[in-house]
Amino acid sequence: MAHKALEEIIGRNIARYREVAGLTQATLAEKIGISTAFVSRVERGQKKMKVETLYATAKVLNVSVDA
């Protein structure tokens, strides 16, 4: 699988689970200590997350990392 495709899948999943959790990009960003702009770029598949940030995101969204 190409890295770009994986980034887009991760971004879509984060956006979906964030919306299910009823969080805005700003709220999610604040809870995990990153910028709202970074969350936006990740959700659009334009940026990669560090593993630590991905784990923090999953924890806030109450999902497993592989989700």
VOZAMI-135792 format. One line per 3 residues: number of its first residue (from 0); their letters; for each residue y, x negated, z negated of C-alpha. Coordinates in steps of 0.02 Angstrom, whole numbers, plus 50000, padded with zeros to 5 digits. Example, Ala and Ser with C-alpha at 12.3 -4.5 7.8 and 13.67 -1.06 7.14 Angstrom:
2
0	as	49775,49385,49610; 49947,49316,49643 .
END
This chain:
67
0	mah	50000,50000,50000; 50171,49932,50045; 50290,49892,49904 .
3	kal	50421,50010,49974; 50298,50155,49977; 50250,50120,49797 .
6	eei	50432,50114,49743; 50463,50281,49827; 50311,50361,49743 .
9	igr	50363,50296,49572; 50540,50357,49600; 50485,50531,49651 .
12	nia	50370,50543,49501; 50505,50489,49381; 50626,50617,49453 .
15	ryr	50495,50755,49442; 50445,50717,49263; 50627,50695,49211 .
18	eva	50668,50867,49279; 50515,50944,49194; 50576,50866,49031 .
21	glt	50746,50944,49058; 50837,50777,49058; 50982,50721,49166 .
24	qat	50982,50548,49241; 51118,50501,49116; 51016,50561,48967 .
27	lae	50860,50470,49025; 50960,50312,49055; 51038,50320,48882 .
30	kig	50869,50345,48797; 50792,50192,48880; 50946,50081,48881 .
33	ist	50983,50067,49067; 51123,50128,49178; 51128,50298,49261 .
36	afv	51155,50210,49428; 50993,50113,49402; 50896,50273,49366 .
39	srv	50969,50349,49525; 50919,50199,49631; 50744,50197,49556 .
42	erg	50721,50383,49592; 50773,50353,49774; 50648,50210,49789 .
45	qkk	50784,50079,49809; 50750,49977,49651; 50600,49914,49555 .
48	mkv	50580,49933,49368; 50518,49800,49251; 50353,49846,49171 .
51	etl	50438,49862,49002; 50564,49984,49074; 50426,50085,49156 .
54	yat	50334,50098,48989; 50495,50152,48901; 50526,50282,49036 .
57	akv	50350,50351,49023; 50367,50362,48834; 50531,50459,48844 .
60	lnv	50458,50575,48976; 50300,50598,48871; 50182,50547,49013 .
63	svd	50062,50405,49041; 50121,50256,49142; 49998,50294,49280 .
66	a	50072,50469,49300 .
END
